[in-house]
Amino acid sequence: MDYGEAMDEAERPSQARLEPTPSREARRLGDRLHQLVPGGCHTYAKGDDQFPECAPPLIERGLGCRVWDIDGNEFVEYGAGLRAVTLGHAYAPVIDAAHGQMLLGSNYTRPAPIELQAAEALLELVPAADMVKFCKDGSTANTAAVTLARAYTGRDLVAICADHPFLSYNDWFIGTTAMDAGVPAAVKQLTVSFRYNDLASVEKLLAERPEQVACLILEAERTDPPAPGFLEGLQDLCRRSGIVLILDEMITGFRWHNGGAQAYYGLEPDLSTFGKAMANGFAVSALAGRRALMELGGLKHSGERMFLLSTTHGGETHALAAAIETMRIYRTEPVIETLYERGIQLQAGVEAAAREHGIEDFFQVVGKPPNLVYVARDAELRPSQEFRTLFLQEMVKRGFIVPSLVVSYAHTQTEIDATVAAAAEAFAVYRRALEAGVERHLRGRSVRLVSRVYN
């Protein structure tokens, strides 16, 4: 579906728009949400502290790469449900597939045929895996992978990549962050860390704790590409040391390649986890891996039983129908190619606009084209939440929500060009703020890091 052609020209956002000030009703509902839901949302990255005060408190609907708040303001957005909506909001073929399955019921007493179909669809794309278990979020999948690795190896320690900001909301990971309240000290001691692109740090870790580490878990890539030989060396080191290699493909899966970063880089992890874009926003995640490990949680062995994953909604049929249709679209349409193409165009345009205003040292676009983020810096070239807020603020005023610069299949050249034009206007303000002080240009408080000790 070409959302750009499907919409009437009058529906397109304009850069020459008034600042959208949330209405009294919008603010009332936002405040009410905080009274009933801790943090006012169900994902910290969507919280009020992550957006400027002029940002819409609530989004009511979406279509393609556009969303509308409850006041009727329209925005082009580059967040897409934390990268979960890769095809576009309300993508008709996926909605139709889910709706058709809903009419048959959503959850039965025994497995449904669609569970087999979903497993076959995913494993066709991930040749290194033999078996899969579905669940609802990435944290659950990653924690199941860690538990499985411990059961398989008989070891206790989990080694995480210290440069990757989020792997799970469970104790084994959150205990390593600034927001570690409620995690027992004894649990924290079971997680150790290594550095990305630093194979020597892994070797040192394993030498200090021989035959104690059950698994290494990381993403194949975030903003920095893997150094030559790093991922291959990591995989080889795990095999030689009897350690389970877990690859978190929540973001890279269905963005880097149809088979994930493991296909892109030619890896064969023991276990890998998928989610986000797998069902275009529907709640489906997956733990996939080698049979020797996965069958420990099954019935086809005579060894000690292991409680792997047992989720009421893991086999929810309409979500699996959405996943099957989404994966079909990935196989038959140029989704990945389009994400790269649009990302390259967006990065080139935004970087050119930054150079035009002489702030290329203060605002950088980083990451792979399908998953771009940005770094905002102050006059001393330090990463700055205040200047990040300023950019967010100026883009919201022009009809764009940009917690990242992550493109979707629904972004067309029209939206890319409009985004670059809006960024150029925002950079003019950024330039003045560098010269006169950012506080003179901010409307309200600054955004803050999610992981911090105090509010």
FITIRO-536369 format. One line per field, with one value per residue (C-alpha): residue number from 1; x, y, z; residue in one letter. Coordinates in steps of 0.1 Angstrom, whole numbers, plus 5000, padded with zeros to 4 digits. Example, Ala and Ser with C-alpha at 12.3 -4.5 7.8 and 13.67 -1.06 7.14 Angstrom:
2
n [1 | 2]
X [5123 | 5137]
Y [4955 | 4989]
Z [5078 | 5071]
res [A | S]
! end
This chain:
455
n [1 | 2 | 3 | 4 | 5 | 6 | 7 | 8 | 9 | 10 | 11 | 12 | 13 | 14 | 15 | 16 | 17 | 18 | 19 | 20 | 21 | 22 | 23 | 24 | 25 | 26 | 27 | 28 | 29 | 30 | 31 | 32 | 33 | 34 | 35 | 36 | 37 | 38 | 39 | 40 | 41 | 42 | 43 | 44 | 45 | 46 | 47 | 48 | 49 | 50 | 51 | 52 | 53 | 54 | 55 | 56 | 57 | 58 | 59 | 60 | 61 | 62 | 63 | 64 | 65 | 66 | 67 | 68 | 69 | 70 | 71 | 72 | 73 | 74 | 75 | 76 | 77 | 78 | 79 | 80 | 81 | 82 | 83 | 84 | 85 | 86 | 87 | 88 | 89 | 90 | 91 | 92 | 93 | 94 | 95 | 96 | 97 | 98 | 99 | 100 | 101 | 102 | 103 | 104 | 105 | 106 | 107 | 108 | 109 | 110 | 111 | 112 | 113 | 114 | 115 | 116 | 117 | 118 | 119 | 120 | 121 | 122 | 123 | 124 | 125 | 126 | 127 | 128 | 129 | 130 | 131 | 132 | 133 | 134 | 135 | 136 | 137 | 138 | 139 | 140 | 141 | 142 | 143 | 144 | 145 | 146 | 147 | 148 | 149 | 150 | 151 | 152 | 153 | 154 | 155 | 156 | 157 | 158 | 159 | 160 | 161 | 162 | 163 | 164 | 165 | 166 | 167 | 168 | 169 | 170 | 171 | 172 | 173 | 174 | 175 | 176 | 177 | 178 | 179 | 180 | 181 | 182 | 183 | 184 | 185 | 186 | 187 | 188 | 189 | 190 | 191 | 192 | 193 | 194 | 195 | 196 | 197 | 198 | 199 | 200 | 201 | 202 | 203 | 204 | 205 | 206 | 207 | 208 | 209 | 210 | 211 | 212 | 213 | 214 | 215 | 216 | 217 | 218 | 219 | 220 | 221 | 222 | 223 | 224 | 225 | 226 | 227 | 228 | 229 | 230 | 231 | 232 | 233 | 234 | 235 | 236 | 237 | 238 | 239 | 240 | 241 | 242 | 243 | 244 | 245 | 246 | 247 | 248 | 249 | 250 | 251 | 252 | 253 | 254 | 255 | 256 | 257 | 258 | 259 | 260 | 261 | 262 | 263 | 264 | 265 | 266 | 267 | 268 | 269 | 270 | 271 | 272 | 273 | 274 | 275 | 276 | 277 | 278 | 279 | 280 | 281 | 282 | 283 | 284 | 285 | 286 | 287 | 288 | 289 | 290 | 291 | 292 | 293 | 294 | 295 | 296 | 297 | 298 | 299 | 300 | 301 | 302 | 303 | 304 | 305 | 306 | 307 | 308 | 309 | 310 | 311 | 312 | 313 | 314 | 315 | 316 | 317 | 318 | 319 | 320 | 321 | 322 | 323 | 324 | 325 | 326 | 327 | 328 | 329 | 330 | 331 | 332 | 333 | 334 | 335 | 336 | 337 | 338 | 339 | 340 | 341 | 342 | 343 | 344 | 345 | 346 | 347 | 348 | 349 | 350 | 351 | 352 | 353 | 354 | 355 | 356 | 357 | 358 | 359 | 360 | 361 | 362 | 363 | 364 | 365 | 366 | 367 | 368 | 369 | 370 | 371 | 372 | 373 | 374 | 375 | 376 | 377 | 378 | 379 | 380 | 381 | 382 | 383 | 384 | 385 | 386 | 387 | 388 | 389 | 390 | 391 | 392 | 393 | 394 | 395 | 396 | 397 | 398 | 399 | 400 | 401 | 402 | 403 | 404 | 405 | 406 | 407 | 408 | 409 | 410 | 411 | 412 | 413 | 414 | 415 | 416 | 417 | 418 | 419 | 420 | 421 | 422 | 423 | 424 | 425 | 426 | 427 | 428 | 429 | 430 | 431 | 432 | 433 | 434 | 435 | 436 | 437 | 438 | 439 | 440 | 441 | 442 | 443 | 444 | 445 | 446 | 447 | 448 | 449 | 450 | 451 | 452 | 453 | 454 | 455]
X [5000 | 5014 | 5001 | 5016 | 4994 | 4963 | 4961 | 4946 | 4970 | 4950 | 4957 | 4994 | 5010 | 5025 | 5057 | 5040 | 5017 | 5010 | 5025 | 5002 | 4994 | 4977 | 4942 | 4929 | 4911 | 4942 | 4962 | 4933 | 4933 | 4971 | 4970 | 4942 | 4963 | 4992 | 4967 | 4958 | 4990 | 5024 | 5044 | 5013 | 5022 | 5032 | 5066 | 5091 | 5102 | 5067 | 5067 | 5062 | 5098 | 5109 | 5091 | 5089 | 5059 | 5043 | 5042 | 5008 | 5000 | 4980 | 4978 | 4943 | 4949 | 4975 | 4976 | 5008 | 5036 | 5011 | 4993 | 4966 | 4963 | 4930 | 4929 | 4930 | 4966 | 4984 | 5020 | 5045 | 5062 | 5096 | 5091 | 5065 | 5057 | 5094 | 5101 | 5073 | 5052 | 5076 | 5050 | 5029 | 5000 | 4968 | 4984 | 4954 | 4966 | 4979 | 4947 | 4926 | 4945 | 4941 | 4905 | 4897 | 4913 | 4895 | 4862 | 4873 | 4882 | 4915 | 4925 | 4916 | 4921 | 4946 | 4971 | 4957 | 4970 | 4981 | 5007 | 5024 | 5020 | 5036 | 5065 | 5072 | 5071 | 5096 | 5119 | 5120 | 5135 | 5159 | 5178 | 5201 | 5171 | 5152 | 5124 | 5105 | 5083 | 5061 | 5053 | 5043 | 5073 | 5111 | 5118 | 5100 | 5118 | 5152 | 5147 | 5135 | 5167 | 5188 | 5170 | 5174 | 5211 | 5216 | 5197 | 5217 | 5251 | 5246 | 5262 | 5248 | 5265 | 5250 | 5273 | 5256 | 5270 | 5275 | 5270 | 5235 | 5209 | 5180 | 5176 | 5148 | 5127 | 5137 | 5161 | 5191 | 5193 | 5176 | 5199 | 5228 | 5211 | 5206 | 5170 | 5179 | 5155 | 5139 | 5166 | 5184 | 5221 | 5225 | 5208 | 5229 | 5261 | 5249 | 5252 | 5286 | 5294 | 5317 | 5322 | 5310 | 5337 | 5362 | 5369 | 5397 | 5372 | 5353 | 5384 | 5394 | 5359 | 5360 | 5395 | 5385 | 5354 | 5363 | 5333 | 5310 | 5293 | 5262 | 5256 | 5266 | 5237 | 5239 | 5225 | 5246 | 5246 | 5232 | 5247 | 5283 | 5289 | 5307 | 5345 | 5359 | 5360 | 5343 | 5310 | 5327 | 5353 | 5326 | 5307 | 5339 | 5348 | 5314 | 5317 | 5351 | 5341 | 5308 | 5288 | 5254 | 5254 | 5221 | 5214 | 5188 | 5171 | 5142 | 5153 | 5177 | 5152 | 5131 | 5151 | 5187 | 5176 | 5145 | 5165 | 5178 | 5213 | 5224 | 5217 | 5232 | 5264 | 5264 | 5261 | 5246 | 5237 | 5226 | 5195 | 5179 | 5150 | 5126 | 5097 | 5087 | 5084 | 5075 | 5038 | 5037 | 5026 | 5006 | 5020 | 5042 | 5077 | 5097 | 5126 | 5142 | 5171 | 5189 | 5169 | 5195 | 5187 | 5150 | 5139 | 5149 | 5116 | 5097 | 5084 | 5105 | 5134 | 5140 | 5160 | 5151 | 5121 | 5126 | 5099 | 5108 | 5079 | 5042 | 5022 | 4984 | 4986 | 5017 | 4995 | 4969 | 4957 | 4949 | 4984 | 5000 | 4979 | 4993 | 5028 | 5023 | 5010 | 5037 | 5064 | 5047 | 5049 | 5086 | 5093 | 5072 | 5077 | 5108 | 5103 | 5139 | 5152 | 5127 | 5138 | 5174 | 5165 | 5144 | 5169 | 5197 | 5177 | 5167 | 5202 | 5217 | 5190 | 5192 | 5230 | 5230 | 5206 | 5229 | 5259 | 5239 | 5234 | 5270 | 5259 | 5272 | 5295 | 5266 | 5240 | 5248 | 5227 | 5240 | 5232 | 5222 | 5198 | 5168 | 5173 | 5187 | 5190 | 5206 | 5230 | 5224 | 5253 | 5258 | 5283 | 5311 | 5302 | 5288 | 5257 | 5229 | 5193 | 5185 | 5195 | 5177 | 5146 | 5150 | 5151 | 5121 | 5102 | 5109 | 5100 | 5067 | 5059 | 5062 | 5042 | 5068 | 5074 | 5111 | 5122 | 5144 | 5147 | 5135 | 5117 | 5089 | 5077 | 5050 | 5074 | 5075 | 5097 | 5071 | 5074 | 5112 | 5115 | 5090 | 5110 | 5143 | 5127 | 5114 | 5148 | 5164 | 5141 | 5147 | 5185 | 5182 | 5168 | 5195 | 5222 | 5208 | 5206 | 5242 | 5251 | 5226 | 5219 | 5194 | 5174 | 5162 | 5145 | 5131 | 5094 | 5093 | 5114 | 5140 | 5136 | 5156 | 5174 | 5151 | 5176 | 5183 | 5182 | 5157 | 5128]
Y [5000 | 5034 | 5057 | 5087 | 5082 | 5071 | 5103 | 5134 | 5163 | 5183 | 5156 | 5161 | 5180 | 5214 | 5229 | 5262 | 5252 | 5267 | 5252 | 5224 | 5232 | 5202 | 5211 | 5212 | 5180 | 5163 | 5174 | 5162 | 5128 | 5126 | 5135 | 5110 | 5083 | 5090 | 5086 | 5051 | 5039 | 5043 | 5066 | 5073 | 5046 | 5010 | 5015 | 5040 | 5051 | 5065 | 5086 | 5123 | 5127 | 5115 | 5142 | 5180 | 5196 | 5206 | 5169 | 5153 | 5136 | 5108 | 5095 | 5084 | 5067 | 5061 | 5053 | 5046 | 5068 | 5094 | 5096 | 5119 | 5131 | 5135 | 5172 | 5162 | 5173 | 5153 | 5142 | 5122 | 5100 | 5082 | 5060 | 5035 | 5019 | 5015 | 5001 | 4975 | 4990 | 4985 | 4983 | 5012 | 5018 | 4999 | 4981 | 4966 | 4931 | 4925 | 4939 | 4917 | 4886 | 4892 | 4901 | 4869 | 4848 | 4867 | 4855 | 4819 | 4827 | 4837 | 4810 | 4773 | 4745 | 4727 | 4741 | 4755 | 4747 | 4783 | 4778 | 4753 | 4776 | 4805 | 4783 | 4771 | 4807 | 4820 | 4790 | 4793 | 4827 | 4817 | 4786 | 4784 | 4776 | 4743 | 4751 | 4781 | 4792 | 4823 | 4847 | 4884 | 4906 | 4907 | 4907 | 4874 | 4858 | 4870 | 4858 | 4824 | 4822 | 4829 | 4803 | 4777 | 4785 | 4779 | 4746 | 4735 | 4744 | 4739 | 4773 | 4804 | 4835 | 4856 | 4878 | 4909 | 4935 | 4966 | 4989 | 4977 | 4997 | 4972 | 4935 | 4927 | 4941 | 4911 | 4911 | 4896 | 4927 | 4955 | 4948 | 4962 | 4995 | 5027 | 5017 | 4986 | 4992 | 4959 | 4937 | 4916 | 4920 | 4883 | 4884 | 4912 | 4892 | 4866 | 4890 | 4901 | 4922 | 4927 | 4955 | 4956 | 4952 | 4942 | 4905 | 4909 | 4919 | 4887 | 4866 | 4883 | 4877 | 4840 | 4836 | 4852 | 4829 | 4796 | 4774 | 4797 | 4817 | 4801 | 4825 | 4857 | 4879 | 4909 | 4926 | 4921 | 4958 | 4991 | 5024 | 5012 | 4984 | 4953 | 4954 | 4930 | 4895 | 4905 | 4887 | 4857 | 4856 | 4859 | 4829 | 4809 | 4817 | 4806 | 4773 | 4766 | 4775 | 4756 | 4789 | 4795 | 4825 | 4844 | 4870 | 4896 | 4903 | 4925 | 4954 | 4939 | 4911 | 4923 | 4955 | 4944 | 4914 | 4891 | 4866 | 4891 | 4903 | 4867 | 4862 | 4896 | 4887 | 4850 | 4840 | 4808 | 4817 | 4789 | 4809 | 4841 | 4862 | 4881 | 4905 | 4941 | 4942 | 4905 | 4912 | 4949 | 4960 | 4930 | 4914 | 4885 | 4877 | 4845 | 4824 | 4803 | 4780 | 4747 | 4716 | 4704 | 4734 | 4740 | 4704 | 4707 | 4725 | 4699 | 4664 | 4645 | 4636 | 4614 | 4639 | 4662 | 4684 | 4721 | 4749 | 4770 | 4791 | 4786 | 4817 | 4818 | 4841 | 4828 | 4810 | 4838 | 4830 | 4865 | 4878 | 4848 | 4854 | 4890 | 4876 | 4851 | 4878 | 4903 | 4877 | 4869 | 4905 | 4906 | 4877 | 4890 | 4927 | 4949 | 4960 | 4957 | 4974 | 5002 | 5008 | 5011 | 5034 | 5057 | 5057 | 5066 | 5095 | 5107 | 5106 | 5124 | 5151 | 5158 | 5158 | 5182 | 5205 | 5203 | 5213 | 5242 | 5257 | 5249 | 5224 | 5192 | 5188 | 5193 | 5170 | 5136 | 5109 | 5075 | 5039 | 5017 | 5033 | 5012 | 5022 | 5057 | 5076 | 5110 | 5126 | 5162 | 5180 | 5213 | 5241 | 5220 | 5190 | 5171 | 5149 | 5171 | 5163 | 5200 | 5202 | 5169 | 5185 | 5216 | 5195 | 5174 | 5206 | 5223 | 5192 | 5187 | 5223 | 5215 | 5183 | 5156 | 5132 | 5122 | 5102 | 5086 | 5088 | 5052 | 5049 | 5025 | 5009 | 5036 | 5066 | 5079 | 5104 | 5131 | 5125 | 5123 | 5156 | 5173 | 5159 | 5173 | 5207 | 5207 | 5197 | 5225 | 5250 | 5233 | 5236 | 5273 | 5275 | 5250 | 5273 | 5303 | 5283 | 5273 | 5310 | 5325 | 5296 | 5268 | 5278 | 5309 | 5286 | 5258 | 5259 | 5239 | 5212 | 5191 | 5154 | 5130 | 5096 | 5067 | 5049 | 5072 | 5068 | 5095 | 5112]
Z [5000 | 4991 | 5019 | 5002 | 4971 | 4991 | 5011 | 4997 | 4994 | 5019 | 5045 | 5044 | 5073 | 5066 | 5079 | 5082 | 5111 | 5145 | 5176 | 5188 | 5224 | 5240 | 5250 | 5286 | 5279 | 5266 | 5296 | 5319 | 5304 | 5306 | 5343 | 5349 | 5333 | 5357 | 5386 | 5374 | 5356 | 5372 | 5349 | 5328 | 5302 | 5299 | 5285 | 5300 | 5266 | 5260 | 5292 | 5296 | 5306 | 5272 | 5252 | 5253 | 5270 | 5236 | 5226 | 5225 | 5258 | 5240 | 5205 | 5193 | 5160 | 5133 | 5095 | 5077 | 5091 | 5105 | 5138 | 5152 | 5188 | 5207 | 5197 | 5160 | 5154 | 5127 | 5129 | 5108 | 5133 | 5134 | 5165 | 5153 | 5187 | 5196 | 5161 | 5163 | 5134 | 5105 | 5077 | 5089 | 5113 | 5105 | 5076 | 5059 | 5050 | 5085 | 5100 | 5077 | 5087 | 5124 | 5120 | 5100 | 5127 | 5155 | 5140 | 5148 | 5184 | 5199 | 5225 | 5228 | 5252 | 5229 | 5204 | 5171 | 5136 | 5132 | 5159 | 5136 | 5106 | 5126 | 5137 | 5102 | 5089 | 5114 | 5112 | 5074 | 5078 | 5106 | 5094 | 5125 | 5146 | 5148 | 5173 | 5185 | 5214 | 5211 | 5238 | 5241 | 5247 | 5243 | 5281 | 5285 | 5255 | 5267 | 5302 | 5289 | 5268 | 5299 | 5320 | 5292 | 5289 | 5326 | 5325 | 5295 | 5309 | 5346 | 5352 | 5369 | 5355 | 5327 | 5307 | 5291 | 5267 | 5289 | 5258 | 5251 | 5271 | 5274 | 5274 | 5298 | 5327 | 5348 | 5377 | 5358 | 5336 | 5356 | 5385 | 5363 | 5356 | 5376 | 5382 | 5403 | 5432 | 5443 | 5429 | 5456 | 5458 | 5455 | 5421 | 5409 | 5415 | 5390 | 5360 | 5347 | 5316 | 5287 | 5261 | 5226 | 5199 | 5226 | 5224 | 5249 | 5275 | 5269 | 5271 | 5304 | 5318 | 5310 | 5323 | 5357 | 5359 | 5343 | 5336 | 5354 | 5326 | 5312 | 5283 | 5265 | 5254 | 5231 | 5200 | 5169 | 5163 | 5176 | 5165 | 5160 | 5134 | 5146 | 5142 | 5117 | 5133 | 5166 | 5162 | 5146 | 5173 | 5200 | 5185 | 5183 | 5218 | 5231 | 5213 | 5226 | 5262 | 5262 | 5266 | 5250 | 5226 | 5227 | 5200 | 5208 | 5174 | 5187 | 5166 | 5141 | 5132 | 5102 | 5098 | 5089 | 5069 | 5066 | 5086 | 5111 | 5119 | 5121 | 5084 | 5076 | 5093 | 5087 | 5124 | 5139 | 5175 | 5198 | 5208 | 5193 | 5203 | 5180 | 5185 | 5177 | 5139 | 5136 | 5137 | 5128 | 5163 | 5174 | 5206 | 5194 | 5204 | 5200 | 5214 | 5187 | 5189 | 5184 | 5192 | 5217 | 5239 | 5231 | 5236 | 5273 | 5277 | 5258 | 5262 | 5237 | 5261 | 5291 | 5312 | 5340 | 5332 | 5327 | 5330 | 5299 | 5287 | 5297 | 5287 | 5285 | 5254 | 5237 | 5211 | 5208 | 5173 | 5158 | 5169 | 5152 | 5121 | 5121 | 5124 | 5096 | 5072 | 5082 | 5075 | 5042 | 5032 | 5042 | 5019 | 4989 | 4990 | 4991 | 5028 | 5039 | 5007 | 5012 | 5048 | 5036 | 5008 | 5029 | 5057 | 5034 | 5020 | 5054 | 5068 | 5038 | 5039 | 5077 | 5076 | 5047 | 5067 | 5097 | 5076 | 5060 | 5095 | 5107 | 5134 | 5119 | 5149 | 5173 | 5158 | 5144 | 5128 | 5137 | 5131 | 5101 | 5076 | 5087 | 5124 | 5126 | 5159 | 5166 | 5191 | 5202 | 5217 | 5235 | 5227 | 5245 | 5223 | 5252 | 5247 | 5259 | 5270 | 5267 | 5231 | 5224 | 5239 | 5217 | 5185 | 5196 | 5205 | 5172 | 5152 | 5171 | 5163 | 5127 | 5128 | 5134 | 5163 | 5163 | 5194 | 5167 | 5130 | 5124 | 5090 | 5081 | 5049 | 5049 | 5047 | 5012 | 4995 | 5003 | 5041 | 5039 | 5020 | 5045 | 5074 | 5061 | 5055 | 5091 | 5104 | 5085 | 5103 | 5136 | 5131 | 5126 | 5161 | 5173 | 5159 | 5178 | 5210 | 5207 | 5205 | 5230 | 5253 | 5250 | 5280 | 5260 | 5234 | 5255 | 5264 | 5296 | 5312 | 5295 | 5286 | 5308 | 5305 | 5313 | 5335 | 5364 | 5402 | 5411 | 5392]
res [M | D | Y | G | E | A | M | D | E | A | E | R | P | S | Q | A | R | L | E | P | T | P | S | R | E | A | R | R | L | G | D | R | L | H | Q | L | V | P | G | G | C | H | T | Y | A | K | G | D | D | Q | F | P | E | C | A | P | P | L | I | E | R | G | L | G | C | R | V | W | D | I | D | G | N | E | F | V | E | Y | G | A | G | L | R | A | V | T | L | G | H | A | Y | A | P | V | I | D | A | A | H | G | Q | M | L | L | G | S | N | Y | T | R | P | A | P | I | E | L | Q | A | A | E | A | L | L | E | L | V | P | A | A | D | M | V | K | F | C | K | D | G | S | T | A | N | T | A | A | V | T | L | A | R | A | Y | T | G | R | D | L | V | A | I | C | A | D | H | P | F | L | S | Y | N | D | W | F | I | G | T | T | A | M | D | A | G | V | P | A | A | V | K | Q | L | T | V | S | F | R | Y | N | D | L | A | S | V | E | K | L | L | A | E | R | P | E | Q | V | A | C | L | I | L | E | A | E | R | T | D | P | P | A | P | G | F | L | E | G | L | Q | D | L | C | R | R | S | G | I | V | L | I | L | D | E | M | I | T | G | F | R | W | H | N | G | G | A | Q | A | Y | Y | G | L | E | P | D | L | S | T | F | G | K | A | M | A | N | G | F | A | V | S | A | L | A | G | R | R | A | L | M | E | L | G | G | L | K | H | S | G | E | R | M | F | L | L | S | T | T | H | G | G | E | T | H | A | L | A | A | A | I | E | T | M | R | I | Y | R | T | E | P | V | I | E | T | L | Y | E | R | G | I | Q | L | Q | A | G | V | E | A | A | A | R | E | H | G | I | E | D | F | F | Q | V | V | G | K | P | P | N | L | V | Y | V | A | R | D | A | E | L | R | P | S | Q | E | F | R | T | L | F | L | Q | E | M | V | K | R | G | F | I | V | P | S | L | V | V | S | Y | A | H | T | Q | T | E | I | D | A | T | V | A | A | A | A | E | A | F | A | V | Y | R | R | A | L | E | A | G | V | E | R | H | L | R | G | R | S | V | R | L | V | S | R | V | Y | N]
! end
